[in-house]
Amino acid sequence: MNPAIEEQLATNLYYDRNFECDTAKILPGEYYFTGKPMLIVTVLGSCVAACVRDRVSGIGGMNHFMLPDGGGDTNNPASASMRYGAYAMEVLINQLLKAGARRENLEAKVFGGGNVLRGFTTMNVGERNAQFVRDYLHTENIRIVAEDLNDVHPRKVYFFPATGRVLVKKLKQLNNYTLVRREQDYASRLNINTVDGDVDLFS
């Protein structure tokens, strides 16, 4: 995996005075997991976030990823873009299992995939991301217990892994273009770099 597109553990940790708990903020290409009673937050446009947790132990985490553009080659189902998406999911799931989560207890809530990045020339990127995360979790036998996908609005997602609670705020008035610029930069980085090597899928 090229380090330019490797999923990174989020390092932006702070105390949220509103929710009165430690919080991790994740950006595109990052993930975070914890067994502690804390909050994980992100803002999504075309990207997708999977909130995955062990419903018994409360160990859980969230990722934030986008499939690279140009992954619509129907003659090659194991395209680089699909392999990257699988890698992004596996990083999170593997870390949860290493932390003590049990695979049979995993459940997911998935968000994002909005039609936010206008001007993409291929199939709607958000829609492709949303369909990928649904298909992936179905194949891996991880039940989706809630979802808020597609639409045209960015979302701010607050995930409390210990309880499974998720709050979603639709950002209908995006007054600045920070989110859009961030996702466009991320998309450009993904499209410049190819995914090398095979991905080991968890069985």
C-alpha positions as a Markdown table, in Angstrom:
| # | Residue | x | y | z |
|---|---|---|---|---|
| 1 | Met | 0.0 | 0.0 | 0.0 |
| 2 | Asn | 1.4 | 3.4 | -1.0 |
| 3 | Pro | 1.9 | 5.4 | 2.2 |
| 4 | Ala | 0.3 | 8.4 | 0.5 |
| 5 | Ile | -3.1 | 6.6 | 0.6 |
| 6 | Glu | -2.6 | 4.4 | 3.7 |
| 7 | Glu | -5.2 | 4.8 | 6.4 |
| 8 | Gln | -3.8 | 6.7 | 9.3 |
| 9 | Leu | -4.8 | 6.7 | 12.9 |
| 10 | Ala | -6.3 | 10.1 | 13.8 |
| 11 | Thr | -4.2 | 12.2 | 16.0 |
| 12 | Asn | -6.6 | 15.2 | 16.6 |
| 13 | Leu | -7.7 | 14.5 | 20.1 |
| 14 | Tyr | -9.5 | 17.0 | 22.3 |
| 15 | Tyr | -12.0 | 17.4 | 25.1 |
| 16 | Asp | -15.5 | 18.3 | 23.8 |
| 17 | Arg | -17.2 | 20.6 | 26.3 |
| 18 | Asn | -20.6 | 20.2 | 24.8 |
| 19 | Phe | -20.7 | 16.4 | 25.3 |
| 20 | Glu | -18.2 | 16.5 | 28.2 |
| 21 | Cys | -16.0 | 13.7 | 26.9 |
| 22 | Asp | -12.7 | 13.0 | 25.2 |
| 23 | Thr | -13.1 | 13.2 | 21.4 |
| 24 | Ala | -11.2 | 12.1 | 18.3 |
| 25 | Lys | -11.7 | 14.1 | 15.1 |
| 26 | Ile | -11.0 | 12.1 | 11.9 |
| 27 | Leu | -10.2 | 13.5 | 8.5 |
| 28 | Pro | -10.4 | 11.8 | 5.0 |
| 29 | Gly | -8.0 | 8.8 | 5.0 |
| 30 | Glu | -8.0 | 8.5 | 8.8 |
| 31 | Tyr | -9.7 | 6.2 | 11.4 |
| 32 | Tyr | -9.9 | 5.9 | 15.1 |
| 33 | Phe | -10.9 | 3.1 | 17.5 |
| 34 | Thr | -11.3 | 2.9 | 21.3 |
| 35 | Gly | -12.6 | 0.8 | 24.1 |
| 36 | Lys | -13.2 | 3.9 | 26.3 |
| 37 | Pro | -16.4 | 6.0 | 26.7 |
| 38 | Met | -15.5 | 8.8 | 24.3 |
| 39 | Leu | -16.7 | 10.4 | 21.1 |
| 40 | Ile | -15.5 | 10.1 | 17.5 |
| 41 | Val | -16.5 | 12.9 | 15.1 |
| 42 | Thr | -16.1 | 13.6 | 11.4 |
| 43 | Val | -17.6 | 15.7 | 8.6 |
| 44 | Leu | -18.5 | 13.9 | 5.4 |
| 45 | Gly | -19.3 | 15.0 | 1.8 |
| 46 | Ser | -18.8 | 12.4 | -0.9 |
| 47 | Cys | -16.7 | 10.3 | 1.5 |
| 48 | Val | -18.2 | 7.5 | 3.6 |
| 49 | Ala | -17.7 | 6.7 | 7.2 |
| 50 | Ala | -18.4 | 3.2 | 8.7 |
| 51 | Cys | -19.0 | 3.2 | 12.5 |
| 52 | Val | -18.3 | -0.4 | 13.6 |
| 53 | Arg | -18.6 | -1.7 | 17.1 |
| 54 | Asp | -18.8 | -4.8 | 19.2 |
| 55 | Arg | -22.3 | -4.5 | 20.6 |
| 56 | Val | -21.3 | -6.5 | 23.7 |
| 57 | Ser | -18.0 | -5.0 | 24.8 |
| 58 | Gly | -18.5 | -1.5 | 23.4 |
| 59 | Ile | -15.1 | -1.5 | 21.6 |
| 60 | Gly | -15.7 | 0.5 | 18.4 |
| 61 | Gly | -14.3 | 2.8 | 15.8 |
| 62 | Met | -14.9 | 4.9 | 12.7 |
| 63 | Asn | -13.1 | 5.3 | 9.4 |
| 64 | His | -13.5 | 8.0 | 6.7 |
| 65 | Phe | -12.6 | 7.0 | 3.1 |
| 66 | Met | -13.4 | 7.5 | -0.5 |
| 67 | Leu | -12.9 | 5.1 | -3.5 |
| 68 | Pro | -10.4 | 6.5 | -6.0 |
| 69 | Asp | -11.9 | 7.8 | -9.2 |
| 70 | Gly | -11.8 | 5.5 | -12.2 |
| 71 | Gly | -12.8 | 2.4 | -10.4 |
| 72 | Gly | -15.7 | 1.6 | -12.7 |
| 73 | Asp | -14.0 | -1.0 | -14.8 |
| 74 | Thr | -16.6 | -3.7 | -15.0 |
| 75 | Asn | -14.1 | -6.1 | -16.6 |
| 76 | Asn | -12.0 | -5.9 | -13.5 |
| 77 | Pro | -14.0 | -6.4 | -10.3 |
| 78 | Ala | -10.8 | -6.4 | -8.2 |
| 79 | Ser | -10.0 | -2.9 | -9.5 |
| 80 | Ala | -7.6 | -0.7 | -7.6 |
| 81 | Ser | -10.4 | 1.4 | -6.2 |
| 82 | Met | -12.3 | -1.6 | -4.8 |
| 83 | Arg | -9.1 | -3.0 | -3.3 |
| 84 | Tyr | -8.5 | 0.4 | -1.6 |
| 85 | Gly | -12.0 | 0.5 | -0.2 |
| 86 | Ala | -11.6 | -3.1 | 1.2 |
| 87 | Tyr | -8.2 | -2.1 | 2.7 |
| 88 | Ala | -9.8 | 0.9 | 4.4 |
| 89 | Met | -12.4 | -1.3 | 5.9 |
| 90 | Glu | -10.0 | -4.0 | 6.9 |
| 91 | Val | -7.7 | -1.6 | 8.8 |
| 92 | Leu | -10.6 | -0.6 | 11.1 |
| 93 | Ile | -12.0 | -4.1 | 11.6 |
| 94 | Asn | -8.5 | -5.6 | 12.2 |
| 95 | Gln | -7.8 | -3.0 | 14.8 |
| 96 | Leu | -11.1 | -3.6 | 16.6 |
| 97 | Leu | -10.4 | -7.4 | 16.7 |
| 98 | Lys | -6.9 | -6.8 | 18.0 |
| 99 | Ala | -8.4 | -4.5 | 20.8 |
| 100 | Gly | -10.6 | -7.4 | 21.9 |
| 101 | Ala | -13.8 | -7.1 | 19.8 |
| 102 | Arg | -15.4 | -10.3 | 18.7 |
| 103 | Arg | -16.2 | -10.7 | 15.0 |
| 104 | Glu | -19.7 | -12.2 | 15.7 |
| 105 | Asn | -20.6 | -9.2 | 17.8 |
| 106 | Leu | -19.8 | -6.6 | 15.2 |
| 107 | Glu | -22.4 | -4.2 | 13.9 |
| 108 | Ala | -22.2 | -1.2 | 11.7 |
| 109 | Lys | -23.8 | 2.2 | 11.0 |
| 110 | Val | -22.8 | 3.9 | 7.8 |
| 111 | Phe | -23.0 | 7.5 | 6.7 |
| 112 | Gly | -22.0 | 9.9 | 3.9 |
| 113 | Gly | -21.8 | 9.4 | 0.1 |
| 114 | Gly | -23.5 | 12.7 | -0.6 |
| 115 | Asn | -23.4 | 14.3 | -4.1 |
| 116 | Val | -21.2 | 17.1 | -2.8 |
| 117 | Leu | -18.2 | 17.1 | -5.2 |
| 118 | Arg | -19.7 | 18.4 | -8.4 |
| 119 | Gly | -17.6 | 18.2 | -11.5 |
| 120 | Phe | -16.5 | 14.5 | -11.1 |
| 121 | Thr | -16.6 | 13.0 | -14.6 |
| 122 | Thr | -17.3 | 9.4 | -13.7 |
| 123 | Met | -20.3 | 7.8 | -12.0 |
| 124 | Asn | -21.4 | 9.7 | -8.9 |
| 125 | Val | -18.5 | 9.3 | -6.5 |
| 126 | Gly | -20.7 | 9.5 | -3.4 |
| 127 | Glu | -23.2 | 6.9 | -4.7 |
| 128 | Arg | -20.3 | 4.5 | -5.5 |
| 129 | Asn | -18.8 | 4.9 | -2.1 |
| 130 | Ala | -22.2 | 4.3 | -0.4 |
| 131 | Gln | -22.9 | 1.2 | -2.5 |
| 132 | Phe | -19.4 | -0.1 | -1.8 |
| 133 | Val | -19.7 | 0.1 | 2.0 |
| 134 | Arg | -23.1 | -1.6 | 1.9 |
| 135 | Asp | -21.8 | -4.5 | -0.3 |
| 136 | Tyr | -18.6 | -4.9 | 1.7 |
| 137 | Leu | -20.4 | -5.2 | 5.0 |
| 138 | His | -23.0 | -7.6 | 3.6 |
| 139 | Thr | -20.2 | -9.8 | 2.2 |
| 140 | Glu | -18.3 | -9.7 | 5.5 |
| 141 | Asn | -21.5 | -10.6 | 7.4 |
| 142 | Ile | -21.5 | -7.5 | 9.5 |
| 143 | Arg | -25.1 | -6.2 | 10.0 |
| 144 | Ile | -25.9 | -2.6 | 9.2 |
| 145 | Val | -28.2 | -1.4 | 11.9 |
| 146 | Ala | -28.5 | 2.2 | 10.7 |
| 147 | Glu | -27.5 | 4.2 | 7.7 |
| 148 | Asp | -27.8 | 7.7 | 6.3 |
| 149 | Leu | -26.3 | 7.7 | 2.8 |
| 150 | Asn | -26.5 | 9.7 | -0.5 |
| 151 | Asp | -28.5 | 12.9 | -0.7 |
| 152 | Val | -26.8 | 16.2 | -1.6 |
| 153 | His | -25.8 | 17.6 | 1.9 |
| 154 | Pro | -22.6 | 17.2 | 3.8 |
| 155 | Arg | -23.0 | 15.6 | 7.2 |
| 156 | Lys | -21.4 | 15.9 | 10.6 |
| 157 | Val | -21.3 | 12.5 | 12.4 |
| 158 | Tyr | -20.9 | 12.0 | 16.1 |
| 159 | Phe | -20.3 | 8.4 | 17.1 |
| 160 | Phe | -20.2 | 7.1 | 20.7 |
| 161 | Pro | -18.7 | 3.6 | 20.4 |
| 162 | Ala | -19.4 | 2.5 | 24.0 |
| 163 | Thr | -23.2 | 2.9 | 23.5 |
| 164 | Gly | -23.5 | 2.8 | 19.7 |
| 165 | Arg | -25.3 | 6.1 | 19.7 |
| 166 | Val | -24.8 | 8.2 | 16.6 |
| 167 | Leu | -25.9 | 11.8 | 16.0 |
| 168 | Val | -26.0 | 13.1 | 12.4 |
| 169 | Lys | -26.3 | 16.8 | 11.5 |
| 170 | Lys | -27.0 | 17.7 | 7.9 |
| 171 | Leu | -25.0 | 20.8 | 6.9 |
| 172 | Lys | -27.5 | 22.4 | 4.6 |
| 173 | Gln | -25.7 | 25.8 | 4.6 |
| 174 | Leu | -22.0 | 25.1 | 4.1 |
| 175 | Asn | -20.7 | 28.6 | 4.4 |
| 176 | Asn | -17.1 | 27.8 | 3.5 |
| 177 | Tyr | -15.5 | 25.4 | 1.1 |
| 178 | Thr | -13.1 | 23.7 | 3.6 |
| 179 | Leu | -14.9 | 20.4 | 3.4 |
| 180 | Val | -15.1 | 20.4 | -0.4 |
| 181 | Arg | -11.5 | 21.4 | -0.8 |
| 182 | Arg | -10.4 | 18.7 | 1.7 |
| 183 | Glu | -12.2 | 16.0 | -0.1 |
| 184 | Gln | -11.0 | 17.2 | -3.5 |
| 185 | Asp | -7.4 | 17.2 | -2.3 |
| 186 | Tyr | -7.9 | 13.7 | -0.9 |
| 187 | Ala | -9.5 | 12.5 | -4.1 |
| 188 | Ser | -6.6 | 13.9 | -6.1 |
| 189 | Arg | -4.1 | 12.1 | -3.9 |
| 190 | Leu | -6.0 | 8.8 | -4.3 |
| 191 | Asn | -6.1 | 9.2 | -8.1 |
| 192 | Ile | -2.4 | 10.0 | -8.4 |
| 193 | Asn | -1.4 | 6.9 | -6.4 |
| 194 | Thr | -2.3 | 3.4 | -7.3 |
| 195 | Val | -2.9 | 0.6 | -4.8 |
| 196 | Asp | -0.1 | -1.8 | -4.9 |
| 197 | Gly | -0.1 | -5.4 | -3.8 |
| 198 | Asp | -2.9 | -7.6 | -2.5 |
| 199 | Val | -5.3 | -7.0 | 0.3 |
| 200 | Asp | -5.7 | -9.8 | 2.9 |
| 201 | Leu | -9.4 | -10.0 | 3.6 |
| 202 | Phe | -10.3 | -11.1 | 7.1 |
| 203 | Ser | -12.1 | -14.4 | 7.3 |
